[in-house]
Amino acid sequence: MKEAIVLLNMGGPNNLQEVEMFLKNMFNDPNILTMKSNLMRKFVGGMITFTRAESSQEIYRQLGGKSPIVDHTKNLIAALKEKLDDENVIVDFVMRYTPPFAPEVIERLKTKNVEKVYLIPLYPQFSTTTTKSSLEDFEEAFHDSGMDAILVEVKHYYENNTYNEAVIERIKEKMTDSDYNDFDIIFSAHGLPQKIVDAGDPYQRHVERHVELLKTKLQEHEMKFHQVHLAYQSKVGPMKWLEPSLEESLGKVRNRGVVIYPIAFTIDNSETDFELEIEYREIAEEMGFNEYRVCRCVNDSDKFVDALIEIYQKMK
C-alpha cells in the first residue's frame, strides 16, 4: 500500500510579491477572523491587509526577501524521507496561506496512487486558529479532488517524549557552558485573543500543560534555571489577548540573563527570526539585559524527525 505523510503548517511568503497573498489568505480565514458575516470578514481582512502589507514586506526584506519557514520545512522533509527509507511512503507538505497549497499536493498524491494519507500539523498544541484551520483546509481540498484514499490525522503531540527531548536539546545548545542559575527561561507562545479561548479553544490549556511537562524535563536534565516563565507574543489590535505578554515577563527578570524558547512553533519563521531575535532583543537591550538568547525551533533536528516517525507509526 502506498502511503503519504503530509506535514501541515501556516506557511510564509516565498518572496516579497507573496506577502499580500499571505496576509489576504490569513485574514480571510474564518478561524482567524471569527465574525459570522463573510462580507464583514472580507472587509475587515482587506483593511488589515492594506494597512500591514508594507510593514510586513519590510520584515521579510530584513529576513532575506522571504520567510524561512519553507526552506526549513523542505530540509525536514528530506531528513524524514532519509530516515524512513521506504519507497512506499511519500513525504510532502502543505501550507495554509502560501504555496504549496493543498490541491496541488493532493494532485501529486493522486498520480502516485496513494491509498492512505497521514496528516501531521506542525503545531504541537491544538488551536482552532492553526490546527483546525489547516486540517479543514486539507480535508475540503481532498474531498473536492475525488481522491480515493483514507485520511488519518493527529491533532496535537506536545506530550510526545521524543519531541520534548528535541526541545530540551535546543535549549542546551543556547546554554553551552553557562550557569543555568544565572538565567531565567521564558517559554514564549504565540498569543491568541481571549475571546477565542473563552469560546472553547484548548490552546491555552495545552500550552500550560506543555510548560509543566518541560519543567519536569528540565529537572531530569539538571537544567536548573533560576525561574521558568510562560508568556505570549505577537498581540495585534486593541482587544484583550492571553497574558502575560512577553514584554511584561521580560520586565520581571532582573539582574540575570534570559533564554527564550518559542514553545508554539516547531519551525522557525518570522515570529522567531524577526519578532524574537530582532524586535524583542531591542526591547531587552533597552531594559538593560546583557544576555538575551533565543533558541532555535526543532526544525529538522534528528530528535524531531524521530518524534514525527513515532507519531506516524502510532497513527497506523
N, C-alpha and C positions, 0 to 999 in steps of 0.2 A: 504494500500500500504506500502510495506517495503521500507524504505529509508536509505541512509547512508550518514553520514558526514565524509569526508576524509580530514584530515589535511596534507598539503604537506610542506616538508622542505628539506634542502640540506643534512642533516644527519651528522654523525661523527663516527669515529671508535668506535665499541663496545668493542674492545680490541686492544692490540698493533699489533696483526697479521693483523688487518684490515686497518692499516694506509696506507700501499702501495696500497690496493684496493681503498681506499678513494681518494688518490691522482691520481691514474691511471684513475679512472672513471671521476673525476672532469676535468682533463686536456685532456680528450678525448671528452669532451662536446663541440660541435661546437658553443654553446652560450658563452662559456668561452674563448676558443682559436678560433678566428673567421676567420682564414685563410680558403680559399676555398678548398684547397687540403687536402683530408683525410689522404693521405700519409704523408704530411708535418706535419699535426696536430699530427699524431701518433708519428712521430719522435721527434717533439718539446716536446710533452706531456711526452714521455718516458724519455727525458733528464731532464725535470723538476722533474719528479717523482724520478728519480735516485739521483739527487742532493739534494732533500729535504726530502727523506724518513727518513734518520737517525735523522736529527734535529727535524722533526715532531714527530717521536717516542718519543724523549726526552721531548717534550712539553706535550704529552699525559701521559707520565710516571709521570711527575710532577702533573698532574691532576688526578692521581689515576689509571692510566692504560687505560683510555677510555675517550671519550668525554662525557660531562654532558648532551648533548642535548637529548639523547634518554630517560633517566630516567625522565627528566623534562617533556618531551612530554607524556610519559606514565601517569605521575601524572595529566597532563592537560586532557588527555583522560578520566581518572577516574572521575575527577571533572565535566567534561562536561556531561558524562553519568548520573552521580548522579543528576545533576541539571535538565537535560531534563526529566529524569524518564519516558521514553517512550520505551516500548519493541519493537515498530515498527521502531525505529530509531537506527541504528547501528553507532557507532563512532569508527573510526580507523585512522591510519596514514601511510603515505608512505614517505620514504626518497629517495632522488635523487641518492646519491652516495654510500650509505651503506645500509644494511638490516634494516628494511623490504623494499624490492623493490616492485614496482607496480604490476608485475604479480602475486606475492604471495598473496597480499592483494585482488586483483581482484578475484582470485580463491575463496577466503573466502567469498567474497560478492556474488558470483555466487551460492555457496552452500546454502546461506541463502535467495535466491530468491529476492534479492534487485532489485527494479524496477526504482529507481531514486537515483543518486549519486550527492551529493553537494561537490564540490572541493573548499577548502579554503586554499590557500597558507599562510604559517605563515610568510609572508613578508608583512609589512604594506604598503610599496611603491612598485610600479611596476618597474621591470627591466627585460630586456631580459636575463640577466645572472642568474636570480633567478626565478622569477615568470614564465616567458615564458618557461624556461627550464623545470621546474617542471610540468607545465601543459602539455606541449608537451610530456614529458616522460610518464605521466599517460595516455594521450589520445592514444598514439601509442600502449601501452600495452593493453588498453581497447579494441581497435579495433581488435588487433591480437587475443584477447581472444574469440571473438564472443559473448561477454556478451550482452544480450538483456535488455538494461536499458537506461534511459535518463541521460545525463550528464549536470549539471549546474555548472557554475564556477564564481567566483568573482576574480577580478584582483588586487584590492587594497582596503584598508579601513582605510588609515591614517586620513581620515576626520571623522571617526566614533566618536561621542562624548563620548560614554562609554569607548571605547578603550583609548581615550586621558585622561579620568579621571583615568584610571588604571595606565597610565604613571605618572600622577601627584602624585598619591598615592605612587608610588615607590620613587619619588624624595623626598617627605615629610619624608619617612622612613629614609632617609640618613641625614636629616637636624635636626630632633628631636627638641632640644631647642636652636639650633644655630641661630644667627642673619643672615638672608639671605643677608643683605648688606655687610657682611664680606666675601662673596663668589661670584665668577663668576660661571656660569654654562656653560658647553660645551656639546652641542648635537653632539656626535661623530657618524658619519655614516661610514659604510664600503665603502672604496674607489672604484673607477671604472676608467679604462683607459679613458682618454679624448676622444680618437678616437671612443669609443663605444657611448659616449654621443653625439659626433658630427655626428654620423651615425643615430641619431634619438631616442636613448634610453631616455625615460622621467624621469628616476630615479632622476637626479639632481633637476629637477623642482619639483618633488613630495616631495623630502626631504626638499627643501627650503620652500615650501608651508606648510609642516608639522611643521617646526620650527616656522613659523609665527602663526599657529594655537595654538601651545603650548605656545608661548609668551603671547597670549591673555588669555589662561587658567591660566598661572602663575599670571597674573594681577588679574583675577577674584578671585583667591585664596589668594591674597595679599602676594604672594611669591616674594618679591622684591629683586631679586638678583642684585648685583652691575652691571653686564653686562651679556648678553646672546650671546653665540658664536655658530657657526656651523663649524665643522672640519671633516676631513676624515682620516680614519686609514687604515692600512693593505696594503699599497703600496707594490707591488712586481715588481722587474725588473727596467730597466732604462727608460722606456717610460714615457711620461707625464701622470699623474693621476689628478683627481679632487683635487682642492686646496681650502683653506689652509689645510696643514697636521695638525694632532693633535699636533705634537711636536711644530710646528710653533705657534699654538694657545696657547699652554701652555706657550711659551716664551713671549706672550703678557700680561699674567696675572702677576701682580706684587703686592707683599705685601698683599696678601689676599689668602683665601682658594679657592679650585676649586672642583666642583662636575661634574662628567662625567655621561651623560646618553647615552647609546648605542641605538640611535634612529632607526637604521635599523634592529634591531633584536627584536623578541618577546620572544625568548627562549635563555637562557644562553648557551654559547658554548665556544670553545677555544679562540675565539676573545674577549670575555668578561672576562672569568675566568683566562686566561693566558695573553693575549696581554694587556688588560686594567688593570687588577688587579696586574699583576706582572711586565711586561716589562715597561709599561708607568709609573707605580708607581716608579720604579727605576729612570727613567728619571726625574720625578717630584721632587724626593728627591735630585737628583744631582742639580736641578735648585734652590733648597732651599725651596720647599714647605713644610710647617708643616702640612697642611690639604689638603689631596688628597683623594677624596671619589668617589667610583664607585657605581652607582645604579644597583640593580638587574633588569633584564628584567621582564616583566609582568608574564612570566611563567604560573603557574596555579592559579594566583590570582582570587578572586571572580569576580572582575570587568572585567577582561579579559574573563573569562568564560561567563559572561553576554553579553559582546560585541560579542563573537562568536555566541551566540544564536540569538542575534539581526540580525547579518549578515546572518545567516542561514534562519531566518524567512523572511527576506527581499528578499531572493533569491527564495522563494517558489511561 
